[in-house]
Amino acid sequence: MRLSLILLFLHLWGHVEVSFSENVCSRLPNVPHSYVSENTKKVEYREGDVIHFTCETGYISGPTLRYICTNTGWESLRQGKCNLKPCELPEDVPNGYYEIIRGEELVFGTAIKYFCNLGYVTGLPQGNEAIRTGDTLHFRCADQYKLEGSEVIECLEIGYWNASFPSCSGRFTLTEKNSVRITSHIQGNRLKKGQKLTFTCLRRNHFMQGNKTVECLANGQWSDPFPTCGDPVGCGKPQPLSDGDTKISTKRQYSHGERVEYICQNYYKMEGTPYKTCENGKWTGQMRCLEPCTVKREDMSKHNIQFRYVSDDKLYSEHNDVIEFICSRGRRVGSLEMRQTCIEGVMHLPTCQ
């Protein structure tokens, strides 16, 4: 009888312990602007259970927010919080701009309003009246601008316009510079938005300063200043070469046509021409120094190989050099070829079994 009472007591005591462990995670963590994902939601949680939080609409957390139930309560497996979701930049509107009227940053819930530049209107009816099927909008541009697109558009039954909204592009008179000649064909000596001009020098012995091609922009400006032509200009110090240097000390200023010779560090192999030339203010000529490969005795020991023709403890080989290996005594050739090529500092060592 006493033994039965002891067993009953232990049984009840054990259930009290289990009940405490189950209830310690009854209160879910407080994660603002989120809710527990359905696939991890339970009526009761036990030690070891993991829950995921999903952010509310308009919020984002990056990595999934996860918590685990422990004997002391919920612990975060991945720190984080639900922040307002950022929005893409609003579309640019020709001859208009936007301002934020509610909020401070471009995130979910922020409101913006578009405004037209001085002298422009939105083209919508007065008083914000609803536009009905069959209604039309008429557009026109100021005198110095040309309409690009349909002059009249109509609201269709399907809720769309029968054509895209037009835009106004400027037309600007072109004035040639004395030292350059325009090679582009331009009708009427006037340009509109998007058209480009290409220039060349009038004299063969002159050099161009500036961009050879410029574009007419929607705001009436050019993408770059017109180039000029004249005597060539010199260059400043040439650019440094990674893993290399100039053969002699450099000067602060170089004349047009002067060149500088480069060399690579020991065992580095040069790719390209060794010279850079000053051409009308710019250095021309491309080269780079390719890294050598280093093979050490300890590396070969790990692969059970040795050099076939040399007995050094370390060997440097230039880019594209071929090194041949043999197996150490008692070993046999593996799957990789015993002749390997150095490729920009990388050489794959064969392994003997």
C-alpha positions as CSV (number, residue, x, y, z in Angstrom):
1,M,0.0,0.0,0.0
2,R,2.8,2.5,0.9
3,L,4.6,1.6,-2.3
4,S,1.5,2.4,-4.3
5,L,1.1,5.8,-2.6
6,I,4.8,6.6,-3.4
7,L,4.3,5.7,-7.0
8,L,1.1,7.8,-7.2
9,F,2.9,10.8,-5.6
10,L,5.8,10.5,-8.1
11,H,3.4,10.2,-11.0
12,L,1.5,13.4,-9.9
13,W,4.7,15.2,-9.2
14,G,6.0,14.4,-12.7
15,H,2.8,15.7,-14.2
16,V,3.1,19.0,-12.4
17,E,6.7,19.4,-13.8
18,V,5.5,18.7,-17.3
19,S,2.6,21.1,-17.0
20,F,4.9,23.9,-15.9
21,S,7.2,23.3,-18.9
22,E,4.4,23.4,-21.3
23,N,2.9,26.7,-20.0
24,V,6.1,28.7,-19.8
25,C,5.6,29.6,-23.5
26,S,1.9,30.4,-23.3
27,R,2.5,34.1,-23.9
28,L,3.8,34.8,-27.4
29,P,6.7,37.2,-28.0
30,N,5.6,40.8,-28.8
31,V,6.8,41.6,-32.3
32,P,5.1,44.8,-33.5
33,H,3.4,44.8,-37.0
34,S,3.6,41.0,-37.3
35,Y,1.7,37.8,-36.7
36,V,2.6,34.1,-36.2
37,S,2.8,32.2,-39.5
38,E,0.0,29.7,-39.9
39,N,2.4,26.8,-40.5
40,T,4.0,27.2,-37.1
41,K,0.9,28.2,-35.1
42,K,-0.2,25.9,-32.3
43,V,-2.7,25.9,-29.5
44,E,0.0,24.9,-27.0
45,Y,3.8,25.1,-27.3
46,R,6.4,22.8,-25.8
47,E,10.1,23.2,-25.2
48,G,11.9,23.0,-28.6
49,D,8.9,24.4,-30.7
50,V,9.9,27.1,-33.2
51,I,7.6,29.8,-34.5
52,H,7.9,32.2,-37.4
53,F,6.6,35.7,-37.6
54,T,5.2,37.2,-40.8
55,C,5.2,41.0,-41.2
56,E,1.9,42.8,-41.8
57,T,1.1,44.2,-45.2
58,G,3.4,47.2,-45.9
59,Y,6.2,45.9,-43.6
60,I,9.3,43.9,-44.2
61,S,11.8,42.2,-42.0
62,G,14.5,40.8,-44.4
63,P,15.3,37.3,-42.9
64,T,12.4,35.5,-41.3
65,L,11.9,36.3,-37.6
66,R,12.2,33.1,-35.6
67,Y,11.7,32.3,-31.9
68,I,12.2,29.0,-30.0
69,C,10.4,27.8,-26.8
70,T,12.9,27.1,-24.0
71,N,12.4,26.1,-20.4
72,T,12.7,29.8,-19.5
73,G,10.4,31.1,-22.2
74,W,10.7,32.3,-25.8
75,E,14.2,33.1,-27.2
76,S,15.0,34.8,-30.5
77,L,16.8,32.7,-33.0
78,R,17.1,35.5,-35.5
79,Q,17.1,39.2,-34.3
80,G,15.1,41.7,-36.3
81,K,11.9,43.7,-36.6
82,C,9.2,44.6,-39.1
83,N,10.1,47.9,-40.8
84,L,8.0,49.9,-43.2
85,K,8.5,48.5,-46.7
86,P,10.5,51.0,-49.0
87,C,8.9,52.0,-52.2
88,E,10.5,52.4,-55.7
89,L,11.2,55.9,-56.8
90,P,8.2,57.5,-58.4
91,E,8.2,57.9,-62.2
92,D,9.5,61.1,-63.6
93,V,6.8,63.2,-65.3
94,P,7.8,65.4,-68.2
95,N,7.5,69.1,-67.3
96,G,6.5,68.3,-63.7
97,Y,7.7,67.1,-60.3
98,Y,6.4,65.5,-57.1
99,E,6.5,66.4,-53.4
100,I,5.9,64.2,-50.3
101,I,2.6,65.4,-48.6
102,R,2.3,62.7,-46.0
103,G,5.3,61.0,-44.4
104,E,9.0,61.7,-44.5
105,E,10.5,58.9,-46.5
106,L,9.4,56.9,-49.6
107,V,8.0,53.9,-47.6
108,F,4.6,52.2,-47.5
109,G,1.8,54.6,-46.5
110,T,3.7,57.7,-47.7
111,A,1.6,60.0,-50.1
112,I,3.1,62.1,-52.9
113,K,1.5,64.7,-55.1
114,Y,2.5,65.7,-58.6
115,F,2.8,69.4,-59.7
116,C,3.3,70.8,-63.1
117,N,6.2,73.2,-63.9
118,L,5.3,76.9,-64.4
119,G,3.3,77.2,-67.7
120,Y,2.1,73.6,-67.7
121,V,-1.2,72.0,-66.7
122,T,-2.2,68.3,-66.1
123,G,-4.7,68.3,-68.9
124,L,-7.5,67.0,-66.7
125,P,-11.0,68.5,-66.4
126,Q,-11.6,71.4,-64.0
127,G,-12.8,70.6,-60.5
128,N,-11.5,67.0,-60.4
129,E,-14.6,65.7,-62.2
130,A,-14.8,62.1,-63.1
131,I,-13.8,61.2,-66.7
132,R,-16.5,59.1,-68.4
133,T,-16.4,56.8,-71.4
134,G,-16.2,58.8,-74.6
135,D,-14.7,61.9,-72.9
136,T,-11.6,63.3,-74.7
137,L,-8.6,65.4,-73.6
138,H,-7.0,67.9,-75.9
139,F,-3.3,68.9,-75.6
140,R,-1.1,71.6,-77.0
141,C,2.4,72.9,-76.3
142,A,3.8,76.4,-75.8
143,D,5.1,78.1,-79.0
144,Q,8.7,77.1,-78.6
145,Y,7.8,73.4,-78.0
146,K,6.6,70.6,-80.3
147,L,3.9,68.0,-79.4
148,E,5.2,64.5,-79.4
149,G,2.2,62.1,-79.6
150,S,-1.6,62.4,-80.1
151,E,-3.2,65.8,-79.8
152,V,-6.5,64.2,-78.7
153,I,-7.0,61.1,-76.6
154,E,-10.2,59.3,-75.7
155,C,-11.4,57.4,-72.6
156,L,-12.5,53.9,-73.6
157,E,-15.1,51.6,-72.1
158,I,-12.4,49.3,-70.7
159,G,-11.0,52.0,-68.5
160,Y,-8.0,52.8,-70.6
161,W,-7.0,55.7,-72.9
162,N,-6.9,55.0,-76.6
163,A,-3.3,56.4,-76.8
164,S,-0.5,57.3,-74.4
165,F,-0.3,60.8,-73.0
166,P,1.8,63.1,-75.3
167,S,4.8,65.2,-74.2
168,C,6.2,68.5,-75.3
169,S,9.8,68.6,-76.6
170,G,11.8,71.6,-77.3
171,R,13.2,72.6,-80.7
172,F,16.4,74.6,-80.6
173,T,18.4,76.5,-83.1
174,L,21.9,75.3,-83.7
175,T,24.9,77.5,-83.9
176,E,28.2,76.0,-85.1
177,K,31.6,76.8,-83.5
178,N,34.4,78.2,-85.6
179,S,36.9,75.4,-84.9
180,V,34.6,72.4,-85.4
181,R,32.4,71.0,-88.1
182,I,29.2,69.1,-87.5
183,T,29.0,65.8,-89.4
184,S,25.4,64.9,-88.4
185,H,22.6,65.5,-91.0
186,I,20.2,68.0,-89.5
187,Q,17.1,69.2,-91.3
188,G,16.4,72.9,-91.2
189,N,19.3,73.5,-88.8
190,R,17.0,72.7,-85.8
191,L,17.0,69.8,-83.4
192,K,14.4,68.1,-81.2
193,K,14.7,66.1,-78.0
194,G,16.9,62.9,-78.4
195,Q,18.7,64.0,-81.5
196,K,22.5,63.9,-81.4
197,L,25.3,65.9,-83.0
198,T,28.7,64.5,-84.0
199,F,31.6,66.9,-84.4
200,T,35.0,66.8,-86.2
201,C,37.8,69.3,-86.4
202,L,38.1,71.6,-89.4
203,R,41.9,71.4,-89.5
204,R,43.6,68.0,-89.8
205,N,46.4,69.0,-87.5
206,H,44.0,70.1,-84.7
207,F,42.9,67.9,-81.8
208,M,39.4,67.9,-80.2
209,Q,38.9,68.8,-76.6
210,G,35.6,67.5,-75.2
211,N,33.0,64.9,-76.2
212,K,32.7,64.1,-79.9
213,T,28.9,63.6,-79.6
214,V,26.3,65.6,-77.7
215,E,22.6,65.1,-77.3
216,C,19.6,67.5,-77.2
217,L,17.8,67.0,-73.9
218,A,14.1,67.6,-73.1
219,N,14.9,70.6,-70.9
220,G,16.4,72.5,-73.8
221,Q,20.0,71.9,-72.7
222,W,22.8,69.9,-74.3
223,S,24.1,66.7,-72.6
224,D,27.7,68.2,-72.7
225,P,29.3,71.4,-73.8
226,F,30.2,71.6,-77.5
227,P,33.8,70.5,-78.1
228,T,36.6,72.8,-79.4
229,C,39.6,72.1,-81.6
230,G,43.1,73.3,-81.4
231,D,46.6,72.3,-80.5
232,P,47.0,69.1,-78.5
233,V,47.3,69.3,-74.7
234,G,49.7,67.4,-72.4
235,C,49.1,64.9,-69.6
236,G,49.8,64.7,-65.9
237,K,51.4,61.8,-64.2
238,P,50.5,58.4,-65.7
239,Q,48.5,55.9,-63.7
240,P,50.3,53.4,-61.4
241,L,50.5,49.8,-62.5
242,S,49.4,47.1,-60.0
243,D,52.3,44.7,-59.2
244,G,54.5,46.8,-61.5
245,D,56.2,50.2,-61.9
246,T,57.5,52.6,-64.4
247,K,61.0,51.8,-65.7
248,I,62.3,55.3,-64.8
249,S,61.0,58.0,-62.4
250,T,57.9,59.8,-63.7
251,K,57.6,63.6,-64.3
252,R,54.7,65.8,-63.2
253,Q,53.9,66.9,-66.8
254,Y,54.2,65.2,-70.2
255,S,53.8,66.6,-73.7
256,H,51.5,65.2,-76.3
257,G,53.2,62.1,-77.9
258,E,55.5,61.3,-75.0
259,R,55.4,57.8,-73.7
260,V,56.3,55.9,-70.5
261,E,57.6,52.4,-70.2
262,Y,56.4,50.0,-67.5
263,I,57.9,46.8,-66.0
264,C,56.4,44.1,-63.8
265,Q,57.7,42.8,-60.5
266,N,60.0,39.7,-60.6
267,Y,58.2,36.6,-61.9
268,Y,55.1,38.6,-62.9
269,K,54.4,38.4,-66.6
270,M,53.2,41.5,-68.5
271,E,50.0,41.2,-70.7
272,G,49.7,43.9,-73.3
273,T,52.0,46.7,-74.4
274,P,54.7,47.9,-72.0
275,Y,54.1,51.6,-73.0
276,K,51.5,54.2,-72.2
277,T,51.4,57.2,-74.5
278,C,50.1,60.8,-73.8
279,E,47.5,61.6,-76.5
280,N,45.9,65.0,-76.2
281,G,45.5,64.9,-72.4
282,K,44.8,61.2,-72.0
283,W,47.1,58.2,-71.4
284,T,46.5,55.4,-73.9
285,G,47.8,51.8,-73.8
286,Q,46.7,48.9,-71.6
287,M,48.7,46.4,-69.7
288,R,48.6,44.3,-66.6
289,C,51.0,42.1,-64.6
290,L,49.9,38.5,-64.3
291,E,50.6,36.8,-61.0
292,P,53.1,33.9,-60.9
293,C,52.5,30.5,-59.3
294,T,54.3,29.3,-56.2
295,V,54.8,25.6,-55.5
296,K,56.3,24.6,-52.1
297,R,57.8,21.4,-50.8
298,E,55.1,21.0,-48.1
299,D,52.3,21.4,-50.7
300,M,53.8,18.7,-52.8
301,S,54.2,16.4,-49.8
302,K,50.5,16.6,-49.1
303,H,49.8,15.4,-52.7
304,N,52.6,12.7,-52.7
305,I,54.4,14.4,-55.6
306,Q,57.8,16.0,-56.5
307,F,59.3,18.1,-59.3
308,R,60.3,16.0,-62.3
309,Y,63.3,18.1,-63.3
310,V,64.3,20.3,-60.3
311,S,65.1,19.6,-56.7
312,D,64.3,23.0,-55.1
313,D,62.1,23.3,-52.1
314,K,60.1,26.1,-53.7
315,L,59.5,27.0,-57.3
316,Y,58.1,30.2,-58.9
317,S,56.7,29.9,-62.4
318,E,55.3,32.7,-64.6
319,H,51.9,32.8,-66.1
320,N,51.4,30.1,-68.8
321,D,54.6,28.2,-67.7
322,V,54.1,24.4,-67.5
323,I,55.5,22.3,-64.6
324,E,55.8,18.5,-64.7
325,F,55.5,16.4,-61.6
326,I,56.2,12.7,-60.7
327,C,54.8,10.6,-58.0
328,S,56.8,10.0,-54.8
329,R,58.3,6.6,-54.5
330,G,55.7,3.9,-54.0
331,R,52.8,6.1,-55.1
332,R,50.7,5.8,-58.3
333,V,49.3,8.5,-60.6
334,G,45.8,9.8,-59.7
335,S,43.1,11.3,-61.9
336,L,44.8,14.7,-62.6
337,E,47.5,15.1,-65.3
338,M,51.1,15.3,-64.0
339,R,51.8,18.3,-66.3
340,Q,50.1,21.5,-65.0
341,T,50.0,25.1,-66.3
342,C,50.2,28.2,-64.2
343,I,47.2,30.4,-64.9
344,E,47.3,33.9,-63.3
345,G,48.7,32.6,-60.0
346,V,46.7,29.4,-59.8
347,M,48.1,25.9,-60.4
348,H,46.2,22.7,-59.6
349,L,48.5,20.1,-58.1
350,P,48.0,16.5,-59.1
351,T,47.6,13.9,-56.3
352,C,49.3,10.5,-56.3
353,Q,47.6,7.6,-54.4
